[in-house]
Amino acid sequence: MELFESLKQKLTGHSIKIVFPEGTDERILGAVSRLAKENVLKPVVLGTEAGIKAAAANADITLDGVEIIDYQHLPKEQIDEMAKAIVERRKGKTDEAKAHEWLKDPNYFGTTLVYMDKVDGMVSGAIHATSDTVRPALQIIKTKPGVNLISGSFILQKGDQRFLFADSGINIDPNAEQLAEIAVVSADFARAFDIDPKVAMLSFSTKGSAKGEMVEKVQEATKLAQQAAPNVPIDGELQFDAAFVPSVAAKKAPDSKVAGQANVFIFPDLNSGNISYKIAERLGGFEAMGPLLQGLNKPVSDLSRGSNENEVYKVAIITAVQALA
């Protein structure tokens, strides 16, 4: 089954709520209108009612079934409750005055709604930088127990081919321990999207064919990931051709349970991860969805500022499935 039809079926009947802080952006409004019309999830947009309705009218978009929250003009007791939740979560690092200031920002407000279980997830980034989405999530939602960092993955799909690339969006140069954690989190993340994970730890070397610190980092990360998730097929270090092409795998890594059939690719640094997903998208004709933030307690997704309406729609569905999982 096509990925998004499968994901929408998973969401049927669950009434997952997703908040969109950029409520006057035409791409956001088009996506939330479609999501509400199809009853895929319950969208919530932030901004003034007049501003949002005017933007929708200008774009000839209907907002039936879309909830609007004017986050700057709510009853004082509601804002006070949210500020108190932030203060308690921050354990003395943020006082009430600072919390009230944060809540004037739509990303902080939306993140706090997620933290307080008023909504199930958040999608932002159409007009905000990645840091504006990630920072509130790290400060308020934080990472899952046992997870020390968030990472950014992309789902790559073309026809019946579906892969996960990580980290292609967040961590510039993870060390061996961080790379191992990214691998384990990515394997778990992949399952939500009907990918039975076979994880390749990528390098310019296969099984010791080259030497150097960069190779040693991936070798160590592979050992740590295998120890942390012994029931997940994880192998490395592997060159991409050995990870992906069965005939090459048979020559370069004949004893590997991953080589030649990998579907989750872990890159040694952000340079390689980011470049690779863009090559797959632009030259390979794959649809790339992300960056999707992995490792958070609750789902927050960061859009590319170049996203179109259909990409917003799809990332919202992915975020809702994360919430369901």
C-alpha positions in Angstrom: 0.0 0.0 0.0 1.2 3.5 -0.8 2.8 5.0 2.3 0.4 7.8 3.1 -2.7 5.7 2.5 -1.3 3.3 5.0 -0.5 6.0 7.5 -3.9 7.6 7.1 -5.5 4.2 7.9 -3.5 4.0 11.1 -4.9 7.4 12.1 -8.5 6.6 11.4 -10.7 7.1 14.5 -7.9 8.4 16.8 -8.6 12.2 16.6 -5.0 13.1 16.8 -4.5 16.9 17.3 -1.6 18.7 15.6 -0.8 22.4 16.2 0.6 24.6 13.5 2.1 27.9 14.9 2.3 29.6 11.5 -1.4 30.1 11.1 -1.4 32.8 8.4 0.9 31.0 5.9 -1.0 30.0 2.8 0.8 26.6 2.6 -0.2 25.8 6.2 -3.8 26.8 5.7 -4.1 24.8 2.5 -2.7 21.7 4.2 -4.8 22.0 7.4 -8.0 22.6 5.3 -7.3 19.3 3.4 -6.5 17.4 6.6 -9.7 18.6 8.3 -11.8 17.9 5.2 -10.4 14.3 5.0 -10.8 13.9 8.8 -7.3 12.6 8.9 -6.5 14.5 12.1 -7.7 17.6 14.0 -5.6 20.7 13.0 -5.1 23.6 15.4 -3.6 26.9 14.0 -2.2 29.8 16.0 -2.7 33.4 15.3 -5.5 36.0 15.4 -8.8 34.8 14.1 -9.2 37.8 11.9 -5.7 37.4 10.4 -6.1 33.7 9.8 -9.5 34.0 8.2 -8.3 36.9 6.0 -5.4 34.9 4.8 -7.6 31.9 4.1 -10.1 34.1 2.2 -7.4 35.6 0.1 -6.3 32.1 -0.9 -9.8 30.8 -1.3 -9.3 28.2 1.4 -12.1 27.0 3.7 -11.3 26.3 7.4 -14.2 24.1 8.3 -13.1 21.8 11.1 -9.9 23.8 11.8 -9.5 25.1 15.4 -8.0 28.6 15.7 -6.3 29.7 18.9 -5.5 33.4 19.3 -2.6 32.7 21.6 -1.9 36.4 22.5 -5.4 37.1 23.7 -6.3 34.2 25.9 -7.7 34.4 29.5 -5.0 35.3 32.0 -5.7 32.1 34.0 -5.0 30.0 31.0 -1.7 31.7 30.2 -0.7 31.5 33.9 -1.4 27.8 33.9 0.9 27.3 30.9 3.6 29.5 32.4 3.5 27.5 35.6 3.9 24.3 33.6 7.0 25.7 31.9 8.5 26.8 35.2 8.0 23.4 36.7 9.4 21.6 33.7 12.5 23.8 33.6 13.2 23.2 37.3 14.4 26.6 38.2 16.1 27.4 34.9 13.2 29.6 33.8 11.1 31.9 36.0 7.5 32.9 35.5 8.3 36.3 33.9 10.5 34.5 31.3 7.8 31.8 30.8 5.2 34.5 30.1 7.6 36.1 27.6 8.2 32.7 25.8 4.4 32.2 25.5 4.2 35.3 23.3 6.2 33.3 20.7 4.0 30.9 18.6 6.6 28.1 18.6 7.0 28.2 22.4 3.2 28.4 22.8 2.6 25.4 20.5 5.4 23.4 22.1 3.8 24.0 25.6 0.5 22.8 24.3 2.2 19.6 23.2 4.0 19.2 26.6 0.7 19.8 28.5 -1.1 17.2 26.3 -3.5 19.8 25.0 -2.4 18.6 21.5 -0.5 15.6 20.4 2.2 17.1 18.2 3.5 20.2 16.4 4.5 21.1 12.8 6.4 24.3 12.3 9.3 25.7 10.1 7.5 27.0 7.0 8.6 30.5 7.9 10.8 29.9 10.9 14.4 28.7 11.1 15.1 25.1 12.3 16.5 26.5 15.6 13.2 28.3 16.3 11.4 25.0 16.2 14.1 22.8 17.9 15.0 25.1 20.8 11.6 25.1 22.5 11.2 21.4 22.0 14.5 20.7 23.7 13.8 23.1 26.5 10.3 22.0 27.3 9.5 18.6 25.7 13.0 17.3 26.0 14.3 13.9 24.9 12.9 10.5 25.7 14.3 8.6 28.7 17.6 7.1 27.8 18.0 9.3 24.8 20.6 12.1 25.0 20.2 14.0 21.7 17.6 14.6 19.0 18.5 13.8 15.4 16.9 14.6 12.1 15.8 11.9 9.7 14.3 11.9 6.2 11.9 9.4 4.8 12.9 8.8 1.1 10.2 7.2 -1.1 9.9 6.4 -4.8 7.3 3.8 -6.0 7.5 0.9 -3.6 11.0 1.8 -2.4 11.2 3.4 1.1 14.3 4.3 3.1 15.3 6.3 6.2 18.3 8.6 6.2 19.8 10.0 9.4 21.2 12.2 10.7 20.6 14.5 7.7 19.4 17.6 9.5 20.7 18.3 13.0 24.0 17.0 14.4 27.1 18.2 12.6 29.7 15.8 13.7 28.4 13.2 16.1 30.9 11.1 18.1 30.8 7.3 18.2 28.4 7.2 21.2 26.0 9.7 19.5 26.2 7.9 16.2 25.2 4.7 17.9 22.3 6.3 19.6 21.1 7.8 16.3 21.2 4.4 14.7 19.1 2.8 17.5 16.6 5.6 17.6 16.3 5.6 13.8 15.6 1.9 13.7 12.7 2.4 16.1 11.5 5.4 14.2 11.5 3.5 10.9 9.0 0.9 12.2 6.3 3.6 12.5 6.5 4.0 8.7 6.3 0.3 7.8 10.0 -0.1 7.4 11.4 -3.3 8.9 14.8 -1.8 9.8 18.1 -3.1 8.5 20.6 -0.5 9.6 23.8 0.3 7.7 26.5 2.4 9.4 27.9 4.2 6.4 31.6 5.1 5.7 34.0 5.4 2.8 35.4 2.0 4.1 33.8 -1.5 4.2 35.0 -3.8 6.9 38.4 -2.3 7.3 39.2 -1.6 3.6 40.4 1.8 4.6 42.0 3.2 7.8 41.7 6.4 9.7 39.9 8.2 12.6 36.7 8.6 10.5 36.5 4.9 9.9 37.3 4.0 13.5 34.5 6.3 14.6 31.9 4.3 12.5 33.4 1.0 13.6 33.1 1.9 17.3 29.6 3.3 16.7 28.6 0.0 15.1 29.7 -2.0 18.1 27.9 0.3 20.5 24.7 0.2 18.5 24.8 -3.6 18.2 25.2 -3.8 22.0 22.4 -1.4 22.7 19.9 -3.1 20.2 21.0 -6.7 19.8 17.7 -7.7 18.2 18.0 -5.1 15.4 20.1 -5.9 12.3 22.9 -3.3 12.4 26.1 -3.5 10.6 29.1 -1.4 9.6 31.3 0.1 8.6 29.8 -0.2 5.1 30.2 1.8 1.9 26.9 2.7 0.3 27.3 0.3 -2.6 28.0 -2.6 -0.1 25.0 -1.6 2.0 22.6 -1.3 -1.0 23.7 -3.5 -3.9 23.5 -7.3 -3.3 26.2 -8.2 -5.8 28.6 -5.7 -4.3 27.7 -6.9 -0.8 28.5 -10.5 -1.7 32.0 -9.4 -2.6 32.7 -6.8 0.1 30.7 -8.1 3.1 29.6 -11.6 2.4 28.8 -12.5 6.1 26.8 -9.4 6.8 23.0 -9.6 7.6 22.5 -6.0 6.4 24.8 -5.5 3.4 22.9 -5.5 0.2 19.5 -5.0 1.8 19.8 -2.0 4.1 16.9 0.4 4.3 18.0 2.6 7.2 21.2 4.5 6.4 23.2 6.2 9.2 25.7 8.8 7.9 28.9 9.6 9.8 28.3 13.4 9.8 25.9 16.0 8.6 27.9 16.8 5.5 27.4 13.4 4.1 23.8 12.9 5.3 22.5 16.2 4.0 24.3 16.0 0.7 23.1 12.4 0.2 19.4 13.0 0.7 19.5 15.9 -1.7 21.2 13.8 -4.3 18.6 11.1 -3.9 15.8 13.7 -4.2 17.2 15.8 -7.1 19.0 13.2 -9.2 17.3 10.0 -8.0 13.8 11.2 -8.2 12.9 10.3 -4.6 10.4 12.2 -2.6 12.2 13.4 0.6 10.1 14.1 3.7 11.8 15.8 6.6 13.7 16.7 8.6 11.7 14.7 11.1 12.9 15.1 14.7 13.8 11.8 16.4 14.3 11.2 20.1 11.8 13.7 21.6 9.4 12.8 24.3 6.5 14.0 22.1 6.6 14.7 18.3 7.6 18.0 16.8 8.4 18.3 13.1 10.5 21.0 11.4 9.4 21.9 7.9 11.8 23.2 5.3 11.1 26.9 4.5 10.9 25.8 0.9 8.1 23.4 1.7 4.9 23.3 -0.4 1.4 22.7 0.7 1.6 19.0 -0.1 4.8 18.5 1.9 3.1 20.3 4.9 0.2 17.9 4.6 2.5 14.8 4.5 4.7 15.9 7.4 1.6 16.5 9.5 0.4 13.0 8.8 3.9 11.6 9.8 3.8 13.7 13.0 0.4 12.4 13.9 1.6 8.8 13.3 4.5 9.5 15.7 2.1 10.7 18.3 0.0 7.5 17.8 3.1 5.4 18.2 
